[in-house]
Amino acid sequence: KKKKKKKKKKKNSEQKLLEIEAKRRLNEELATEGGLVIQNAKYGCLHPNFTYDEEDLPPNVLDVSVCLQAKVANHGLILPAGPKHQYDGFCNVDPHGEEEKYIKVRYLFHDQPHEVEVLENMELALPLLEHKIDLKSAAHEAVSPKNTSR
């Protein structure tokens, strides 16, 4: 029982340190005009209809926004190809390995919205121009006739 308490206390202190580092890095990015700001990041067994606004995440999905912001350096972030559950703030959300795991990230760079989704074993590199969300074309597509039929 003492071992469990000690482990939980260690996890809480690691989480606090991660949050402190993320806040420091976020402040650095905000101080630099147009820095890299992680708005929302999820990791796990994401399904096609998954949205960022879900309040109650399924047990096989983690919010890793703080973890990723803590890893931002020099206006960039790179997580090499390979399993991500080894990083601080991540864990193995599917121990049986039955489902593919993804990382989905929304972020700002130069005050412009970006979004990317990659398989867990692929490299995650931010920022990239190809992640930029073109708000004008997205708004146009939303109201175009081809998207109104069911």
Rosetta blueprint (number, residue, H / E / L):
1 K L
2 K H
3 K H
4 K H
5 K H
6 K H
7 K H
8 K H
9 K H
10 K H
11 K H
12 N H
13 S H
14 E H
15 Q H
16 K H
17 L H
18 L H
19 E H
20 I H
21 E H
22 A H
23 K H
24 R H
25 R H
26 L H
27 N H
28 E H
29 E H
30 L H
31 A H
32 T L
33 E L
34 G L
35 G L
36 L L
37 V E
38 I E
39 Q E
40 N E
41 A E
42 K E
43 Y E
44 G E
45 C L
46 L L
47 H L
48 P L
49 N L
50 F L
51 T L
52 Y L
53 D L
54 E L
55 E L
56 D L
57 L L
58 P L
59 P L
60 N L
61 V E
62 L E
63 D E
64 V L
65 S H
66 V H
67 C H
68 L H
69 Q H
70 A H
71 K H
72 V L
73 A E
74 N L
75 H L
76 G E
77 L E
78 I E
79 L E
80 P L
81 A L
82 G L
83 P L
84 K L
85 H L
86 Q L
87 Y L
88 D L
89 G L
90 F L
91 C L
92 N L
93 V L
94 D L
95 P L
96 H L
97 G L
98 E L
99 E L
100 E L
101 K L
102 Y E
103 I E
104 K E
105 V E
106 R E
107 Y E
108 L E
109 F E
110 H L
111 D L
112 Q E
113 P E
114 H E
115 E E
116 V E
117 E E
118 V E
119 L E
120 E L
121 N L
122 M L
123 E L
124 L E
125 A E
126 L E
127 P L
128 L L
129 L H
130 E H
131 H H
132 K E
133 I L
134 D L
135 L H
136 K H
137 S H
138 A H
139 A H
140 H H
141 E H
142 A H
143 V H
144 S L
145 P H
146 K H
147 N H
148 T L
149 S L
150 R L
